[in-house]
């Protein structure tokens, strides 16, 4: 199994750290992983994105043009990556700030109001974990226990008391993801 | 771990005595990691941020003269600044490791990845008759492993060794298996091993050791240059490294190193899915270069595509090796843009497989 994912949004939304946690989770279940961030000028006050690959085999290119799944968190990223989803792939997005909703008819589209849910919880920092929860509901590529192990690995020890809060956020995302378009015939791995 | 962090950790574990550097994107994590990790508490290794790249490379010269294991790292514009010092290191036959996490140029260029420093790395760069042994890591694992390997070569030949990486390998994270901690050499061990040439402090029972790249007598300098070139010949015999993937049955071969090798590997998978017999030759050392391997492959394949993040530098060495037996073409994006596997496949089809005549599958279907 190989899963090629792009996560894209604004700097500060936790895009890179979400990718890191996903990569560590894959590592916890003995998969090969790669995490390739955009580190360029866009990161310095604009959009940020990261390519994460989880695979049972050796990973060839860490840099890709098309993806199995796209997690899209702002309009600029929608403009850039909607077309980059493989036919039959998954597009998950947060409608907050989205003016042009996805129009593709050959992919599966899901929505998660991560920004609203995190705000209601009173802690915007859990936003990315809400999104991750929603993604894992749609594509259970890593087990929840491995995500928690991954969190332990990627967070410094002084933040380990926050892991239960992160788990809550993941559950919140899992419970609230909306299916906008889903065809059984599409390959969901 | 990020490639840069893996390299920094490997430096501590290789028992290195000192690191002198100056921060520059996309390489800054090396010195950042070392500063945070405080290796002086773990192994006694010194980490120092110099006031400039020039200072850093000259600190390397000084410390290397004493037989210590020393390293510096930078990215393209900083490498240009270090070239004077590197030429001096090569001339004085000093062991040292230099790392270039390359970015787009010329000039200040961009902070995005690039492989346009190939000429600088393998064709001298600095002045005078010298070469560097050049290792090109293509994964985070190799960023870690090549540090110790580079020091082995540097001390085997008493010559500076370059690790030529780029922003893509430096910034990405992958799984990495770190090697165990090697102890730093004690002063007694160092004197026993390097005492014949290094400036370890003159004792009354031996002559002075002199480290210099200056030979005003032309005969002496010629002798020195010939000695250097004898080492380079030995490197070509004993320490050439390369990897061949799916080359046994290949009709076409891509030649790529570092990050381009990774992307080309995916292009190769896509090509094989389409039924093309494509292989990949990955030079792991850029000097020495797998000349003979390319020369031999040219007898059984129809063409080569050199894939680099540049307008075509290594392609010249591929052509020299192949000696025009079959077509050799180049493909690569530059200026910090990274080519995608799909772009490489398209170039392979257009430039090599269909040998210049553009035949798209779509147009073929349409004509049917």
Interface residues (C-beta under 8 A of the other chain):
Chain A: X20 X23 X27 X32 X33 X34 X35 X36 X37 X39 X40 X41 X59 X60 X61 X62 X63 X64 X65 X66
Chain B: X25 X26 X110 X111 X112 X167 X168 X171 X172 X173 X174 X175 X259 X262 X263 X264 X265 X266 X267 X268 X269 X336 X338 X340 X341 X342 X343
